[in-house]
Amino acid sequence: MPAPADRPASGRARVWRRVVTLVVVAAVLWALFSLGSQVDWPAVGDALGTLPWWSPPILVALLLLRQLLSSAPLARVVEGLGWKRALHNEMAANLVATLAPPPSDLVLRVGMFRSWGIDPVEGMAGVTLTTVVFWGVRFLAPVLGLGVVAIRGVERHEWWFAVGSLAIAAAILVALTVVVRSERWAHTLGHLGARIVTRFGRPADGAVWAAAVGDFRSRVSESYRRHLMPSIALGLGGVVAEALILLASLRLVGVGASLSAVEIVGVFLLLYPLTILPFLGFGVLDAALIAAWLTDTPAVPEATLVAGTLVWRAVSLGGTLVIGALSLAWWRWSTRRTEAGPRG
């Protein structure tokens, strides 16, 4: 518990954090409004009108591929979970996290694990491990993107961005490795995390955090050794599947071969760390992608690019929420049926 003299500082930290959050949100909204005001929206509507009627099955199939690849690491790490339950757990939790404040998504995950006869502590340890691994994957994606754009030649700023992202990914994965392999470092990291959280206005007990990190280490050490590299590969596969959804969306609204698949997929992978922003970088990532594509191929109509990114977002964000709603409904229905079974 912090000393009384520390409380005003904590209060100031909370105020500054809220001010910074508001400034960032205002800046993003202003940027989106400025960009949106320059778009020829009637032309965007015309491009959307060219979307073939047979597009949905293709886009849905790619979305399901992405979700299966993204959920597979959790299925590997948590013994007895399986890919189907991992998919439902990930999708339902994503839906709840989007619509309700935390820790509602964690409560749902725990409830789902219990209903399936899985130790919730083991399940949440697996969720934590796969989440940290995905953070590493998010910053490994630009390295993969660099390999893709190498086909047409790599620009200097792309090199620097990929190298910076690789450094962040390495730091995340090295920290995870240190925690998993060393009990002493696990406790040290727990104390450090508590101090950082306290400094930002949320008092935390270092001993409790150290014990939690130590418990996490003991539970995931074996899974880490067996599943780290496959989880990274599956995570990158999910990111590539996301890039394919974007590629299909652009092609379906009429973006032709003048903007190559290499440019579409490679630039997306290079800029993928922008998904760290709220709603997976909605607006900011889109604007950065369109600007990069227009720089490479100015002849491509901007309105068509905007239409393609809108289709991609509708599938990627909206489709994910729909799958989450179906997963949540399925889990509740199956749980009630199981509970009602013995009474019959």
Secondary structure, DSSP 8 states (H G I E B T S, - for coil): ---TTHHHHHHHHHHHHHHHHHHHHHHHHHHHHHHHHTS-HHHHHHHHHT--TTHHHHHHHHHHHHHHHHHHHHHHHSTT-HHHHHHHHHHHHHHHHHHS-TTHHHHHHHHHHHHTT--HHHHHHHHHHHHHHHHHHHHHHHHHHHHHHTTT---HHHHHHHHHHHHHHHHHHHHHHHHHH-HHHHHHHHHHHHHHHHHTT----HHHHHHHHHHHHHHHHHHHHHHHHHHHHHHHHHHHHHHHHHHHHHHHTT--TTS-HHHHHHHHHHHGGGGGSHHHHTTHHHHHHHHHHHHH-TTS-HHHHHHHHHHHHIIIIIHHHHHHHHHHHHHHHHHHHHHHTTT-
